[in-house]
Amino acid sequence: MDYTFYIIKEIDVDGCRLNEGWYGGPFSPDYYIRSYYRPSILEQAEWTFPYAYKTFSFSEPIPETVAFMRAIDEAKPHFLNSLHSSDQTGTFYYVSTPLPDALCQQIIKLTHDHQLPLMIGEPEAPFMPPIQAGFYQLPELSTMYDYYQSILPTGEDPAKAILMGGSSRDYAGSRYRTFCLVSEISLFTDPRMVDKTETTYSYKDAMLDIAKLEGEQIAFLSKQYQSAQASITVPTRFQRSVEDFLIGMEETRSHHLKLAESDAALARFATVAEMFDLKLRTLWSSLCCCSMMIRMLDAQPDNITLSEIRADSEKWLDQGLQELLSFFNWSMRPLRELCGVQLGSALMIMEYLRQTHESTATPLK
């Protein structure tokens, strides 16, 4: 294909280590969640690139991001593929530039051939709009800034709402006009993820109901965390992640409430897939947050107060996992197939990019 490959096996070594509890199986949602770890946003190599736009400025990349930047500067890549997974939604792809429809259909066929559903439901963020089924715009950080500027009260600085730096897409795209692909491959799937049958429930009511559930979950988790704070003596990555999760869950709840109040289109009937997506994402986020809180408490010296908080949190987690497993008719494709879809989609896009650069004399990297 006339490409030179630069492969980074693992950019987030700490995240890799702190997730290893589920690597050996059994591969099930409950086992995965009990061993779950996601770094706080300012400890993620993907989201701490230097970036400046209007009133926003970020200039403190973590060491992993510095290494990532050096790799990008060495390779000057035409194509950058960050390998992700979507643990509780269908499969979807972020692209920095829209692709031809025929190519998207090839990738969708590959996805379906491996029995992976495409994601149906709300985008991960309102400033990451769908381009077409299964494909979303991977925006520059400036797009996030402009979005916050459009929804915040007049005079409020959008920069204060952005709790991260730039991404590899921002860095490689601005320097080398790199095409960036983030492949979010379904880890666990359920037939309802692709069920477009209309329910008798309006999407607006579904959002209001899920916002109520989110409020209850946030209230419990916040109470547990605040009760523990005074007795925490050992700082951990888990603590910073829990704080991030609580902020993110509240932002999601507020977004659902605003949509329900302002978007007249949500009066339509919701599909089975949309109802399923709302509930599963909400259950999943709260349980992952609770699991990390328990691991945060496990890292502290013996303390009666923390022991009581831990016992209460574990009981809540156990009950939540029972609810999740009774709701989620999950299955999981072999890991080789999941990786095959990531590799296959990358190769299809690389061939397209190669063809569009045939006239250049410089080999692609």
N, C-alpha and C positions, 0 to 999 in steps of 0.2 A: 504493500500500500504506500510505500515511499514515506513512511513515518518513522521518526525516532521516538521511542517511548521513554518517559521519565516516570517511574512508579515509586510513590511514597507508600510504604506498607502500612504505616500507622502514624498519623500526625498527632493524635491525642493519646499519648501513652498512659497518662493517669486515668483518663476515662476508660481506656481499654482494660486496665487493671481492676478498676472499681466495678466493672460489669462482669468480671470473669466468673462470678458465682453461678451464672446460668449457662456458661459456654458448653459444659459437658452434658447438658440436659438434666432432667427431661425437658423437652421444648414445649412448654405450656404457658399460657398467660399468667397463671398464678405464680409459677416458679420464676418466670421472667420478672414480674413486678417485685417479688420479694428480694431480688438481687439487683434491682434497678438503680442506675445512677445516670444522671444527665448533668453536665457541668453548668454552673451559673454562666450567664451570657458573657461576662467579662473574663471567663476562663475557657472560652471556646476559641480554638485556633481559627475557625471559619468566620468569626464575627469580631475580630479585634485587629483588623487592618487599619493603618492610618487613613484618615479621611477628613476632608474639610469642605463645608458647603454652607454658604450664608453665615448664620450665627453658630453653626455646629462645627466643632473641631475635636478630633480624637487622635492622639499621638502616642499612645502607650501600648503597643503590641506586646503580647506575651511572648516568651522565648519560642514557643512552637510556631507562632505566627511569623516571627522573624525568620525562622528556618524555612517556612513556607514561602515567604517573600523572596528569599535567596534562591530557592528552587525555581520559582517562576521567572526570576531575572536571568537565571542561567539558561533555562529552556526557551524562554520567549515563545510560549506555546501558541499554536493556532487553535488548539482544542484543549480544554480543561474539564475533566470529569471527576466531580466529587461524589464518592460512593456513600449514599445514605440508606436508611431503611425507614419504612413507615410502619410502626408496630401495630397501630390500631385503625388504620384507614386502608382504602384500596390503594393500588399503585398509581403514581403520577410522576410527571417529569417537569422540572423547571428548566427553561431554556432562556438564554440571554437575548436571543433573536428568534422570532417565529420561523418555523420550518415549513417547507412545502407540504401541502396536504397529503400528497401521495406518500411522502416519507413518514409522516405521522401515522398514516394508516398501516404502514409496514411495521412500525414499532408497536402499535396497538395490537396487530395480529400476533406478533411475537409474544406480547404480554398475555393475550388470551390463550394462545397455544400452550402456554405453561400454566393455564388455569388460574391466572391471577386477575382479580377484578380491578377495573379502573375506579378511581375515587369518584364518588358522587356526593356532593355536599358542599359545605362552606369551604372557601379557600382557607389556608392556614392564617392568612392576614388579609384584610380588605384591600391593601395596596399591592397584592399579588394576584391580579385578576386572571381568570381562565382565558387562554387563547382559543382553545377548542377542547373537546373532551379528552381529559387525561394530561393536558399540557397547560402549564401556567407560566406567566411572565416572571422571570427572575430579575427583580428590579435593582437599580442602583440605590444606594442609601438616600440619595437626593429625593427619590420618589416617596420614601417613607417620610422624610422631612416635609415635603409638600402636602402629603396626606394629613399629617398632624396640623399643619398650618391651616388647612381647610376646615378642620373640625373643632379646633380649639377656640376659645373666646378671643376676640380681637385684643391684641397687645400681649398675649401669652406667648412665650418663646417656645417654638416647637423643639428646639434643641434639648430642652429639659425633659421631654418625653422620650427621647431616644437614649436607651440605656446600653448601647453597644458601640462598636466601631464599624468600619467598613467590612466588606466580605472579599473573598478571593475573586469574585466576579467584578467588584469595584476596582481592585488592584490590577488584575490581569487585563480586564477589558479596557481600562483607561490607558494602560501603558502599551499593550501589544494587540489591541483589538481582538482579544481571544474570544472564541465562541465557548460559552460555559454551559455545561449540562450537569444538573443534579438529579440523579435517579433515585426516587423514593419508592423502594420496592416493598410490597406487602409482606410482612412477616407472618401475621395471622390473618386468616380470611373467614368470611361468613357469607353464605348465599345471599343474604339480605343486602349486602353492599352494592349489588347491581340490580336490585328489584325496584323497577320504576312504576310499580302498581300504585295507583292513588289510594290514599287512606281516606277516611271520613273526617280527618282532623286537619284544621288549617295550619299552615306553616307558622303563622303568627302565634297561634296558641301553643304550638310545639316549642317555639322559642321562649315564650313566657314561662312555660312549665319548666324548661331546662334551666332558665335563669333562676327560678326559685330553688331548684335542686342545687345549682352551683352556689347560691347564697348560703344554703344550709351546710354544704361541705366546707366552704371557705370559713364560715363561722366556727365550725368545730376545729379545723386545722389551725386557724389563727389563735384560737383559745389555747390549744395544746402548746403551740410554739411560744406564745407570750408567757404562759405559765412556766415554761422551762427556761426562758432566757436568763433569768437572774441566777440560775444555778449552773449554767454552762460555763465551764472553765477551760475547755480544750477547743480551740477553733478548728473547724473541719470544713472540707469542701461540701459536705452534705448540708451544713447549716446555710452556706451561701446559696446552694441550690434550692433549698426549701424557701428561702426568702424570695428568690426569683420566681418560683412556681406560684407562690401566693400572689405576687404582683401580677403575673401573667393570667392567673385564673380570674382575678378581679377584672382585668381588662377585657377578657373574653365575656364575662357576665355583663359588663356594661355595654359591650358591643351588641350582644343579643337583645338587651333591653331597648337600646336605641333603634336597632333594626325593626323590632316588633312595633315600636311606636311610630316610626317614620316611613317605612317602606310599604306602600299600599299593595304592592305586588304579592306580599306575603299572606294576603287574605286567601290565596289559592289553597287547594288541598295539598298537603305534603305527601311525598312518595314514601313508600316503605323504606327505601334506601336513605332518604333524608332524615326520617325519624330515627332510624337505627344509628346513623352517623352521629347525630346530636347526643344521643344517650351514651353511646359507647365512648366517645371522646371525653365526655364529662366524667364518667365513672373512672376511666383510665387515668386521667390527669390527677384526680384526687387521690387515687390509690397509690400512684407512683410517688406523689408528694408525701403521703403518710409513710410509705416504706422508707424513703430517704430520711424522714424525721426519726424513725426508729433507729436507723443506722447512725444518725447523728448522736442520739442518746446513748447508744451502745459504746460510743467512743469516749464517754465521760467517766470519771471516777465514780465509785459507788456513792449513791446519794438517794435517800429515801424519797424525796420529792420527785426526782427524775424517774425513779423506779415505778412510782405510781402513775406518772404521766405515760411512761413507756407501756405499762400494762394496759392502760385505757386505750392508748393508740393502737396497740396490737389487736385488742378485741375489736376495735372499729375496722381495722384492716382485714381481719379474718371474716367479719360479717360482710364487708364490701366485696371481698373476693368471692364469697359464696354467691352474692347477688350477681356479680359479673359472670361467673361460670354458668349460672342458671339462665342468663340472658344471652350469652355469646356462644353460638353453635360453631365454634372455631375449628379450623383445620390449618395445617401448615405444610407447604410444599417442601420437598428436599432442598437443603441449602445449596446444593449444586445447581438446581434449577433457578433459584433466586439469583445466584451469581451469574448464571447464564443469561438471564434477561438483562442484567446490568451490562454485561460484556456485549451482548448482541445489539442492544440499543446504541451503545457507544460506537461499535464498529459500523453500524448503518449510517450514523451521523458523520463519522470520520470519512467514509467513502463519499458521502455527499460533499463534504468540505474539500476533499481531495479533487473531486471533479470540478468544483468551482474555482480551484486554484491551479488548474492544469497549465495555464498559460504562464505561470510564474516560473522562473529558473531556479529559485531557491527551494531546496527540499523542505517539506513540511516537518515540523518538530512535534 
